[in-house]
Amino acid sequence: MANKYVGFISDEYMLTCIANLHKSYLKAKSTITKKKFYKNKVDTVKLTFDSSFNSIDEEALIEGEILRQIDKSVNNSIGTFHEQVLGGIEGYEVGNLSGFDIKAKDNTLFADIKNKHNTMNSSAAESLFQKRVAN
């Protein structure tokens, strides 16, 4: 039977990757609270000016910042999701903190996966290449 979702990995593996992503969403939402927000270094001067200059009450501003922090965590999890999916392709594997995100098991391809276009500058690309050469 053909795969229902994508042709290059099994449906079971794809659903495992999605389940991992869902857990990351839940964790991100549960770990950032107002109490933890205040425990972190909060720039109260910026908060005051943001509230005043943007006509936003402090409570709404704090809620927005908490949502931004959750979104940042979720974006990192989306990157991990991409790595897991692509690392599940036959002949490829996840880099696991080795300087690249996925690689071909025969060492013919090393890749650094990005969520958005243009997030790797030339020095980052050179650094990635050097890590690959060292491996």
C-alpha positions in Angstrom: 0.0 0.0 0.0 1.3 3.5 -0.9 2.1 6.0 1.8 -0.8 8.3 2.6 1.2 11.4 3.5 4.6 11.5 1.6 6.3 8.9 -0.6 9.8 9.1 0.9 9.1 8.0 4.5 6.5 5.6 6.0 3.3 6.9 7.4 4.1 5.5 10.8 7.4 7.4 10.8 5.7 10.6 9.6 3.1 10.3 12.4 5.9 9.8 15.0 7.6 13.0 13.8 4.2 14.9 14.0 3.6 13.4 17.5 7.1 14.7 18.6 6.3 18.1 17.2 3.0 18.2 19.1 4.8 17.3 22.3 7.1 20.2 21.7 4.1 22.6 21.2 2.6 21.4 24.5 5.9 21.7 26.3 6.5 25.2 25.0 3.1 26.4 26.1 3.5 24.8 29.6 7.0 26.0 30.4 6.5 29.7 29.8 4.3 31.3 32.5 4.0 34.8 33.9 5.9 33.7 37.0 8.8 32.5 34.9 8.6 35.6 32.7 9.2 37.8 35.8 12.0 35.5 37.0 13.9 36.1 33.7 15.7 39.3 33.1 13.0 41.7 32.1 13.9 45.1 30.7 11.4 47.1 32.7 12.5 50.4 31.1 11.8 49.0 27.6 8.5 47.5 28.9 7.5 50.8 30.3 8.3 52.7 27.0 6.7 50.0 24.8 3.6 50.2 26.9 3.4 54.0 26.8 4.6 54.6 23.2 2.5 51.9 21.7 -0.6 52.5 23.9 -0.7 49.0 25.1 -1.4 48.1 28.7 1.4 46.3 30.5 -0.7 43.1 30.9 -1.3 42.8 27.1 2.4 43.6 26.5 3.5 40.8 28.8 1.0 38.3 27.2 2.4 39.3 23.8 6.0 38.7 25.0 5.0 35.3 26.4 3.4 34.3 23.1 6.6 35.5 21.3 8.7 33.3 23.5 6.4 30.3 22.9 6.6 31.0 19.1 10.4 31.1 19.3 10.4 27.6 20.9 7.9 26.3 18.4 10.0 27.6 15.5 13.0 25.6 16.9 10.8 22.6 17.2 9.7 23.0 13.5 13.4 22.8 12.6 13.8 19.6 14.5 10.7 18.2 12.8 12.2 18.9 9.4 15.4 17.2 10.5 13.6 14.2 11.8 11.5 13.9 8.6 14.5 14.2 6.2 16.6 12.1 8.5 14.1 9.3 8.1 14.6 9.0 4.3 16.3 5.7 3.5 20.1 6.2 3.3 20.0 9.4 5.4 20.3 10.1 9.1 20.0 13.0 11.6 23.3 14.6 12.4 22.8 14.5 16.2 25.0 17.5 17.3 27.7 16.7 14.8 27.8 20.1 13.0 25.2 19.4 10.4 21.5 18.5 10.6 21.2 15.5 8.3 23.7 13.5 6.2 23.8 10.7 3.8 25.0 7.5 5.5 27.6 7.1 2.7 28.9 10.6 3.5 28.1 12.0 0.1 25.8 14.7 1.4 25.8 16.9 4.5 23.0 19.4 5.0 22.1 22.2 7.4 18.3 22.6 7.3 16.7 26.1 7.7 13.0 26.9 8.3 13.2 30.2 6.4 15.0 31.3 3.3 18.3 33.3 3.6 19.1 32.4 7.2 22.6 31.2 6.5 25.2 33.8 5.6 28.4 33.0 3.8 30.5 32.6 7.0 28.0 30.2 8.4 28.1 28.2 5.2 31.9 28.1 5.3 31.8 27.0 9.0 29.4 24.2 8.1 31.7 23.1 5.3 34.7 23.1 7.6 32.8 21.0 10.1 32.0 18.5 7.3 35.6 18.3 6.2 36.7 17.7 9.8 34.3 14.7 10.1 
